[in-house]
Amino acid sequence: MFRNQKCDGFDFTILLCRSQQMSAKQWGITQLYNKFFNEPTSQLYKLHAKLDRKCNAAYGFTDSDDILAKLLELNLELAETEKQGQPIVGPAAPN
């Protein structure tokens, strides 16, 4: 499906894992997530945990942060910046 598993820092492993599991089991994405998303031993769970860590690092969030509150705060800051006509620059991928 994907020739190159990395594109501008995005790791396609989670998409490949999902696609392979859905194809092998003949399940849709909802059934797959309902069955495996909260199962700590599943590959899907582990890949999402890795993605969460990368996203948190990109935004400077910690595990103890209230992510929804932080995202709301960030959104309000960006809205104010945009209202003032300043450019919006997204986070960089962590090294």
PAFI-460414 format. One record per residue: x, z, y of N, C-alpha, C, CB in turn; residue number from 1; residue in three letters. Coordinates in pm, whole numbers. Glycine has a CB too. Layout:
BEGIN
X;Z;Y;X;Z;Y;X;Z;Y;X;Z;Y;NUM;ALA;
...
end
This chain:
BEGIN
82;0;-120;0;0;0;86;0;126;-93;120;0;1;MET;
182;92;134;271;100;250;412;66;205;266;241;317;2;PHE;
471;-36;264;607;-74;225;708;30;269;643;-211;284;3;ARG;
697;73;392;790;171;448;716;302;462;849;122;585;4;ASN;
766;408;399;693;534;401;712;612;529;736;618;285;5;GLN;
793;563;620;807;630;750;791;525;860;945;702;762;6;LYS;
717;558;961;693;467;1072;693;550;1200;557;388;1055;7;CYS;
793;532;1283;804;611;1407;794;760;1379;696;569;1506;8;ASP;
857;807;1273;859;948;1243;739;997;1164;868;1024;1369;9;GLY;
637;914;1143;520;957;1067;548;937;919;394;879;1111;10;PHE;
525;1038;841;547;1034;697;416;997;628;602;1171;644;11;ASP;
416;885;558;295;835;494;271;897;355;303;685;481;12;PHE;
353;993;313;341;1051;181;201;1105;156;442;1160;163;13;THR;
144;1172;255;10;1229;237;-95;1120;214;-27;1313;360;14;ILE;
-80;1007;282;-175;898;264;-160;836;126;-155;791;373;15;LEU;
-36;821;81;-11;766;-52;-67;859;-160;139;744;-74;16;LEU;
-41;988;-145;-89;1086;-243;-240;1081;-251;-41;1229;-205;17;CYS;
-304;1081;-137;-451;1077;-130;-505;951;-198;-498;1083;16;18;ARG;
-448;837;-162;-494;710;-217;-477;705;-368;-418;594;-153;19;SER;
-362;751;-416;-337;750;-560;-434;841;-634;-193;792;-588;20;GLN;
-458;959;-581;-550;1053;-645;-693;1000;-646;-545;1189;-575;21;GLN;
-736;944;-534;-873;892;-527;-890;775;-623;-906;847;-382;22;MET;
-790;690;-634;-797;575;-724;-798;621;-870;-679;480;-699;23;SER;
-708;711;-904;-698;759;-1043;-825;830;-1089;-578;852;-1057;24;ALA;
-886;906;-999;-1004;985;-1035;-1136;913;-1004;-1000;1117;-963;25;LYS;
-1125;799;-933;-1244;727;-887;-1332;817;-801;-1325;673;-1009;26;GLN;
-1267;892;-712;-1335;982;-620;-1324;929;-479;-1276;1124;-629;27;TRP;
-1417;970;-394;-1406;945;-251;-1323;1056;-188;-1546;936;-185;28;GLY;
-1295;1041;-61;-1209;1138;7;-1275;1276;16;-1175;1087;148;29;ILE;
-1407;1281;35;-1476;1411;44;-1463;1487;-86;-1624;1391;80;30;THR;
-1487;1421;-197;-1475;1488;-327;-1333;1536;-352;-1519;1393;-439;31;GLN;
-1235;1454;-316;-1095;1492;-333;-1063;1618;-253;-1003;1378;-289;32;LEU;
-1101;1621;-127;-1070;1737;-42;-1148;1860;-85;-1099;1705;104;33;TYR;
-1273;1842;-125;-1350;1957;-172;-1287;2021;-294;-1494;1915;-204;34;ASN;
-1225;1941;-378;-1166;1991;-502;-1026;2049;-481;-1160;1881;-604;35;LYS;
-942;1983;-401;-799;2018;-398;-745;2072;-266;-722;1900;-433;36;PHE;
-817;2061;-156;-759;2098;-27;-718;2245;-21;-857;2069;85;37;PHE;
-797;2334;-79;-768;2477;-74;-700;2530;-199;-894;2554;-51;38;ASN;
-644;2441;-281;-575;2479;-405;-425;2478;-378;-612;2381;-523;39;GLU;
-365;2598;-361;-223;2607;-321;-125;2535;-413;-183;2749;-312;40;PRO;
-161;2512;-538;-67;2446;-629;-79;2294;-625;-91;2495;-771;41;THR;
-179;2241;-553;-197;2096;-550;-99;2030;-453;-341;2061;-512;42;SER;
-62;1907;-485;27;1830;-398;-38;1807;-262;64;1696;-463;43;GLN;
-169;1782;-260;-240;1758;-134;-231;1881;-43;-388;1724;-162;44;LEU;
-249;1999;-98;-239;2123;-22;-98;2137;37;-272;2245;-112;45;TYR;
3;2111;-46;143;2125;-2;176;2025;108;239;2106;-120;46;LYS;
127;1902;94;154;1801;196;85;1835;328;109;1663;148;47;LEU;
-36;1889;323;-103;1930;446;-33;2048;511;-249;1965;418;48;HIS;
17;2140;430;93;2254;486;217;2204;559;132;2353;374;49;ALA;
286;2105;499;404;2046;562;366;1977;693;472;1945;466;50;LYS;
255;1902;692;207;1835;813;172;1936;921;85;1747;780;51;LEU;
107;2046;882;73;2152;978;198;2208;1043;-4;2265;908;52;ASP;
302;2233;963;428;2287;1018;491;2190;1118;529;2318;905;53;ARG;
489;2060;1084;546;1959;1173;467;1950;1304;550;1823;1104;54;LYS;
335;1953;1294;251;1947;1415;273;2070;1502;103;1934;1378;55;CYS;
277;2187;1439;301;2310;1515;435;2304;1587;296;2433;1422;56;ASN;
537;2255;1518;670;2245;1580;667;2146;1696;775;2201;1475;57;ALA;
596;2034;1679;590;1934;1785;526;1989;1912;513;1811;1738;58;ALA;
426;2075;1894;357;2132;2010;414;2267;2053;211;2148;1979;59;TYR;
508;2320;1978;566;2450;2012;476;2566;1974;595;2456;2159;60;GLY;
386;2545;1879;297;2651;1832;366;2729;1721;162;2592;1782;61;PHE;
323;2853;1704;372;2936;1594;258;2963;1497;432;3070;1647;62;THR;
291;3014;1379;189;3044;1278;91;3149;1327;254;3091;1150;63;ASP;
135;3237;1415;48;3345;1462;-40;3303;1580;132;3464;1502;64;SER;
-19;3183;1634;-100;3136;1746;-243;3106;1703;-38;3011;1808;65;ASP;
-337;3127;1794;-475;3081;1775;-473;2934;1815;-581;3167;1862;66;ASP;
-467;2847;1716;-447;2703;1741;-558;2645;1828;-439;2627;1608;67;ILE;
-682;2682;1802;-792;2626;1882;-780;2668;2029;-928;2671;1826;68;LEU;
-744;2794;2052;-727;2841;2190;-610;2769;2256;-704;2995;2192;69;ALA;
-501;2749;2182;-385;2678;2237;-418;2533;2270;-268;2684;2139;70;LYS;
-494;2466;2181;-532;2327;2206;-625;2316;2327;-600;2268;2083;71;LEU;
-717;2411;2342;-804;2412;2459;-722;2431;2586;-911;2523;2447;72;LEU;
-629;2525;2583;-541;2549;2698;-462;2423;2732;-444;2667;2668;73;GLU;
-406;2358;2631;-330;2235;2652;-419;2125;2709;-265;2189;2520;74;LEU;
-539;2113;2654;-632;2011;2702;-667;2033;2849;-760;2013;2617;75;ASN;
-693;2157;2887;-725;2188;3027;-606;2159;3119;-768;2335;3041;76;LEU;
-487;2192;3074;-366;2162;3153;-349;2012;3171;-240;2221;3085;77;GLU;
-369;1937;3062;-355;1792;3070;-462;1730;3158;-360;1730;2931;78;LEU;
-583;1781;3152;-690;1731;3236;-657;1752;3383;-823;1800;3201;79;ALA;
-601;1868;3416;-561;1897;3554;-447;1806;3598;-521;2045;3569;80;GLU;
-350;1787;3511;-237;1698;3540;-288;1556;3565;-135;1698;3424;81;THR;
-377;1510;3480;-433;1376;3493;-515;1363;3622;-521;1342;3371;82;GLU;
-589;1467;3655;-670;1467;3776;-582;1452;3900;-753;1595;3785;83;LYS;
-459;1505;3894;-366;1497;4006;-290;1364;4007;-268;1613;4001;84;GLN;
-322;1276;3912;-259;1144;3909;-121;1141;3847;-251;1092;4045;85;GLY;
-82;1249;3782;49;1254;3718;40;1196;3577;103;1401;3713;86;GLN;
149;1137;3529;146;1078;3395;140;1187;3286;269;989;3373;87;PRO;
78;1153;3177;69;1243;3060;167;1192;2956;-79;1249;3000;88;ILE;
253;1282;2909;352;1248;2807;327;1336;2686;499;1265;2861;89;VAL;
311;1274;2568;284;1348;2445;408;1420;2394;232;1255;2337;90;GLY;
388;1506;2292;500;1579;2234;591;1485;2158;450;1690;2142;91;PRO;
714;1526;2142;812;1448;2064;816;1502;1922;954;1455;2130;92;ALA;
851;1416;1829;866;1460;1690;986;1553;1681;883;1338;1594;93;ALA;
971;1666;1609;1085;1758;1595;1194;1696;1509;1039;1893;1533;94;PRO;
1316;1739;1531;1429;1688;1451;1434;1756;1317;1562;1709;1524;95;ASN;
end
